[in-house]
Amino acid sequence: MKLPRIFIYRLPQDDPRKNTAIKLARFGLAQLVSSARNLPRGSVLLDPTAKSPLTPSDRDTAVHRGLSLIDCSWKRVTETHNRFARDYFIRRRLPLLIAVNPTHYGKPYILSTIEAVAAALYIMGFRDEAIKTLRLYKWGLNFINVNLNYLERYAIGDLSPERELLGIDDVDYGLSQLMKALTGNE
Ligand SMILES: C[S@@+](CC[C@H](N)C(=O)[O-])C[C@H]1O[C@@H](n2cnc3c(N)ncnc32)[C@H](O)[C@@H]1O
């Protein structure tokens, strides 16, 4: 099966030496584009503010139209996605997973760009490619170790770990509270 092409629009809101999107592009695993308009129409956009979770059924769209991301500061994630994540994208949040990158280690949901890309690939059935992607950082494979049970269930379309991790049935409410608490966004 063909792999999805990965496109990232990066706003310069962090230290480029630490930015994981730049590293993905440097190793040829993603393409940086110069504006949100250059992200492919009809592609699956990983948008943490979206209501619908990414599931294995998004795989065909990602393969044919691409997988897009907007890399920005977590403090500006809501305003940025409100501004740039237009209707012509298939907007998807990731199901709940735990970050292991050094900036947000142990925090749920607020992943780095490389963790988000790897998670999406894993859930859509591209496990080897997800592992290859994470090998770019020495902490990368720990993302799989920590999240393996959840990833395996999400990869068969089972979203029940979200309710278990949040400890409540209302996942939308739980995620919006998490985002507010972890990013300072109202
Ligand atoms: C907010 S940026 C921060 C990037 C960070 N500066 C870095 O160097 O990796 C992370 C991006 O990864 C994707 N992402 C992370 N967590 C996500 C989630 N839970 N659901 C959907 N997309 C997510 C989104 O595209 C998000 O904008």
The ligand as a Tripos MOL2 file, in Angstrom:
@<TRIPOS>MOLECULE
LIG
   27    29     1     0     0
SMALL
NO_CHARGES

@<TRIPOS>ATOM
      1 C1          1.1200   22.5160   18.2800 C.3       1 LIG1
      2 S1          2.3970   21.8690   17.2480 S.3       1 LIG1
      3 C2          3.8150   21.9290   18.3180 C.3       1 LIG1
      4 C3          5.0310   21.3980   17.5780 C.3       1 LIG1
      5 C4          6.3280   21.4560   18.3550 C.3       1 LIG1
      6 N1          6.8090   22.8000   18.3960 N.3       1 LIG1
      7 C5          7.3490   20.5100   17.7330 C.2       1 LIG1
      8 O1          8.4890   20.9100   17.4800 O.co2     1 LIG1
      9 O2          6.9960   19.3410   17.4990 O.co2     1 LIG1
     10 C6          2.0600   20.1170   17.1670 C.3       1 LIG1
     11 C7          1.1930   19.7200   15.9870 C.3       1 LIG1
     12 O3          1.0960   18.2910   15.9510 O.3       1 LIG1
     13 C8         -0.2450   17.8910   15.6810 C.3       1 LIG1
     14 N2         -0.8300   17.3150   16.9010 N.ar      1 LIG1
     15 C9         -0.2540   17.1650   18.1130 C.ar      1 LIG1
     16 N3         -1.0970   16.5820   18.9880 N.ar      1 LIG1
     17 C10        -2.2470   16.3630   18.3110 C.ar      1 LIG1
     18 C11        -3.5070   15.7890   18.6550 C.ar      1 LIG1
     19 N4         -3.7560   15.3210   19.8770 N.pl3     1 LIG1
     20 N5         -4.4670   15.7270   17.6990 N.ar      1 LIG1
     21 C12        -4.2270   16.1870   16.4430 C.ar      1 LIG1
     22 N6         -3.0560   16.7400   16.0610 N.ar      1 LIG1
     23 C13        -2.0750   16.8230   16.9760 C.ar      1 LIG1
     24 C14        -0.9860   19.1580   15.2650 C.3       1 LIG1
     25 O4         -0.7820   19.3440   13.8850 O.3       1 LIG1
     26 C15        -0.2460   20.2200   16.0800 C.3       1 LIG1
     27 O5         -0.4380   21.5060   15.5600 O.3       1 LIG1
@<TRIPOS>BOND
     1     1     2 1
     2     2     3 1
     3     2    10 1
     4     3     4 1
     5     4     5 1
     6     5     6 1
     7     5     7 1
     8     7     8 2
     9     7     9 1
    10    10    11 1
    11    11    12 1
    12    11    26 1
    13    12    13 1
    14    13    14 1
    15    13    24 1
    16    14    15 ar
    17    14    23 ar
    18    15    16 ar
    19    16    17 ar
    20    17    18 ar
    21    17    23 ar
    22    18    19 1
    23    18    20 ar
    24    20    21 ar
    25    21    22 ar
    26    22    23 ar
    27    24    25 1
    28    24    26 1
    29    26    27 1
@<TRIPOS>SUBSTRUCTURE
     1 LIG1         1 GROUP 0 **** ****
